[in-house]
Each structure stands twice: as C-alpha cells, then as structure tokens.
Amino acid sequence: MYPKNLITQILEAAFMLALAAFLIKTAVGWILEIWPVLLAIAIIVAIAIIGFRIWRHKHDKDLGEW
C-alpha cells in the first residue's frame, strides 16, 4: 500500500469533521426534543427514591441511620 498524499489526508479529515459536526447537531436536536420527558422521568425517580428513604427511615428499628 502506498502512502497517502497531503490532499487525500486533508479531504479525509474534512469529511470526518463534517460527519462529526452533522452527528453532533443531530444528537443535540434529538435531546432538545425529548428533554421534557427525560426531566419528568428524573423527577419521578427522585420522588420515588426520597419517598422510599423516608418510608424506610420511619419503619427502621435503628432510627437515625439514613
């Protein structure tokens, strides 16, 4: 296999940079569309964890241990 010349390396790098920029832009757009759903899930999980910790603390015989 022969070594790549400078033009080929520059074109490959430019193509990879363009592809990476497109994928990042697509991912950011996708996350911006679903962030309310992710936030709602995070709030539900946080409430469930806090509620369980409070329930466990009230029903634990060794009070004071969180």
C-alpha positions in Angstrom: 0.0 0.0 0.0 1.4 3.4 -0.9 1.4 6.4 1.5 -1.4 8.9 1.2 -0.6 12.3 -0.2 -1.4 15.5 1.6 -4.6 16.3 -0.4 -6.1 12.9 0.4 -5.4 13.4 4.1 -6.9 16.8 4.1 -10.0 15.6 2.3 -10.4 12.7 4.7 -10.1 15.0 7.7 -12.6 17.5 6.3 -15.1 14.7 5.6 -14.7 13.3 9.1 -15.1 16.7 10.6 -18.2 17.4 8.6 -19.7 14.0 9.6 -18.9 14.6 13.2 -20.5 18.0 13.1 -23.6 16.6 11.5 -23.9 13.8 14.1 -23.4 16.2 17.0 -26.0 18.6 15.6 -28.5 15.7 15.1 -27.9 14.5 18.7 -28.4 17.9 20.2 -31.6 18.4 18.2 -32.8 15.0 19.4 -32.0 15.7 23.0 -33.7 19.1 22.8 -36.9 17.4 21.6 -37.1 14.8 24.4 -35.7 16.8 27.4 -39.1 17.4 28.9 -39.8 13.6 29.0 -36.3 13.0 30.5 -36.9 15.7 33.1 -40.3 14.2 34.1 -38.7 10.7 34.4 -35.9 12.1 36.5 -38.4 13.9 38.8 -40.5 10.8 39.3 -37.4 8.7 40.1 -36.1 11.3 42.6 -39.5 11.5 44.3 -39.6 7.7 44.5 -36.1 7.5 46.0 -36.8 10.2 48.5 -40.2 8.6 49.4 -38.6 5.2 49.9 -35.8 6.6 52.0 -38.4 8.4 54.3 -40.5 5.3 54.5 -37.5 3.1 55.3 -36.3 5.6 58.0 -39.8 5.6 59.7 -40.0 1.7 59.6 -36.4 1.0 60.6 -35.7 -0.2 64.2 -32.3 1.6 64.2 -33.6 5.2 64.0 -31.1 7.8 62.9 -29.4 5.7 60.2 -30.0 7.0 56.7 
